[in-house]
Amino acid sequence: MKRIITISREFGSGGRTIGKGVAEKLGIPCYDHEVIEQLVERSGFAADYVKSQSEYAPNGSLFVNALNAGNFHGLSNQDKLWTMQRQIIEELGEKENCVIVGRCADYILRDRADCLKVFIHRDFQSRAERIVQVYGETEVPTEKRLKEKDKRRAAYYQFYTDQKWADLANYHIVLDSGVIGIEKCIDIIADLY
Amino acid sequence: MKRIITISREFGSGGRTIGKGVAEKLGIPCYDHEVIEQLVERSGFAADYVKSQSEYAPNGSLFVNALNAGNFHGLSNQDKLWTMQRQIIEELGEKENCVIVGRCADYILRDRADCLKVFIHRDFQSRAERIVQVYGETEVPTEKRLKEKDKRRAAYYQFYTDQKWADLANYHIVLDSGVIGIEKCIDIIADLY
């Protein structure tokens, strides 16, 4: 069984940066946007469409899609993408030791790999400051943007995993990256591996 | 401002053992049962009564008391004990650097000390095994005992702090002591201090 670190995170908490740092320190690959890229390739959908149907969706229709999906016998595009994403993650989990950021990997690999399940969070205000620093300003006010992303991520996770988002029972270690610091989070996780 | 480590924990997770281990490693005191002892002394109530009205209550009436408390102008005994407990914890938080296990110290000291807020959890089955090992069998079946303690602790915490119990947003670090191991938990927390 491969040894995988899954990193779930609140938007703006620095979870992706931490994932990359841990992977670098351990000399193993870190998968994040690579999953989206593979999804674009396999699905034949346009990259923007795939992103808009994933947890990265910039605005709105995800939850509605997810609900509608249950009302039809065929699979919605949303559901097809979920199925492909699950396959990609399962393949990663069988291929090599690695870090996987987001994408419900903690749930998908729960019985298939020796997972260290990590959750990264941070207080709202400091996430708001961080996303402006890292991603820049957009037309949507920062607070609104953050709240929407939080809602979207939680809805996506809960719909497809049937588990509550951000429930500490699902994680082996949960870190507040604002208080503990990104570097220290990397050290602790890499050391635990 | 004193530097305090507060350890909240699920019953049977080993949080108390971890608290003591951290305190020993750092050469600072660990307060746990000492708070109850002071509470007995100050309140003049019998030790068993104080325990039965606290989160350690072996059976039942806590939540009912907590609800009733709101219906009277005077303070219930439960509320008096909470007020005294809060004072004891506030005094500890002003006196010295220390570890405090349970007793809503994370909430009570939130603006009064430089707190590292820790939560320790562990899966239900392994907690059930651990409480039999540590506390021995009782007449009440282990699973029932565990579920009641969980409910009591959550109700107590939520009633007096107005915060959700076991909400990861309230903690700087959350550790699964079953997966990570008691010794490793001690190392990580002591190192973070």
Contacts between the chains, C-beta under 8 A, distances in Angstrom:
chain1	res1	chain2	res2	distance
A	116	B	179	7.9
A	119	B	168	6.6
A	119	B	174	7.8
A	121	B	168	6.2
A	121	B	169	6.4
A	123	B	169	7.9
A	166	B	168	5.9
A	166	B	169	7.7
A	167	B	168	7.9
A	168	B	119	6.7
A	168	B	121	6.1
A	168	B	166	5.9
A	168	B	167	7.9
A	168	B	168	4.4
A	168	B	171	7.9
A	168	B	174	4.9
A	169	B	121	6.4
A	169	B	123	7.9
A	169	B	166	7.7
A	171	B	168	7.8
A	171	B	174	6.9
A	171	B	176	7.1
A	172	B	175	7.6
A	172	B	176	4.4
A	172	B	179	4.6
A	172	B	180	6.2
A	173	B	173	7.4
A	173	B	174	6.8
A	173	B	175	5.8
A	173	B	176	7.0
A	173	B	180	6.8
A	174	B	119	7.8
A	174	B	168	4.9
A	174	B	171	6.9
A	174	B	173	6.8
A	174	B	174	3.5
A	174	B	175	7.9
A	175	B	172	7.5
A	175	B	173	5.8
A	175	B	174	7.9
A	176	B	171	7.1
A	176	B	172	4.4
A	176	B	173	7.0
A	179	B	116	8.0
A	179	B	172	4.6
A	180	B	172	6.2
A	180	B	173	6.8
A	180	B	192	6.7
A	184	B	192	7.3
A	188	B	188	6.0
A	188	B	192	7.9
A	192	B	180	6.7
A	192	B	184	7.3
A	192	B	188	7.9
